[in-house]
Amino acid sequence: MRAKTTISEIDTQIELLRERRKKMVATANERFASAARRAGLAELDISDAELNEVLAAITARFRDGERRTTRESA
């Protein structure tokens, strides 16, 4: 028989998951920022809107490739 989980145990689990999520987001941000610096994005004189547009296009291109790969392997 399984022991009941208390509210405080659930709260502890939630807090641990929040911390884990925060670390994962920070790691992803650092990885992306590092790649952007290496690619020379920091030196470009373009607006945030233009940068967002270009990055959205790149994202769509890679996501399209994922879909293609998934379909081909199915």
N, C-alpha and C positions, 0 to 999 in steps of 0.2 A: 504494500500500500504506500502511496506517495504522500509525503508530508506536505501540508499546506504551506504555500508561500505567503509571507507576510507583506504588508504594504511597505514597510521599511526596507525589506529585501528587494522588492520591485523598484523602489526609489533609488536604492544603491545601484542596481543593474542599469537603470536609466541614466544615472549620472556617469557611470563607467562608459556606457555607450556614447554619451555626449562627448566625453573626453576623447574617446577613440575616434569619433567622427571629426572632431576639431583637429586632431593630429593628422588624419588622412587628408583633410582639406588643405592644411598647411603644407603637407608634403607635395600634394598635387600642385599647389600654387608655386612652391619653390621650383618644382620640376619645369613647369610651364615658363616661369620667369627666366630660368636659366637657359632654356631652349630659345626663348625670344631674344635674350642678350646675345647668344652665340650666332643667331641668324641676323643680327644687326637691326632688329626692330627698334631698339632704344634710340638709335641715331636718326631714324626716319622722322621727317617733319610732316606728319599727317595727323588729321584730327582723330579723336577717339571714334567718331562715327564711321570714318573711312576704315580705320583699323578693324572695328567690329564687323563691318561689311565683308572685308577680305577674309577675316578669320571664319566667319559664317560660311563663306564659299568653300574654304578649305575643309571645314568640318563636313559640309554636305558631300564633298568629293570623297572623303574617306568613308563616310557612312554609306555612300552609294557602293563603294568597293566592298564593304562588309556585307551588304545585302547580296551583291553579285557572288561573292565567295560562298556565302551561306546557301544560296540557290544552287550553285554548281556542285556543292558537296552533298546536297540532299538527294 
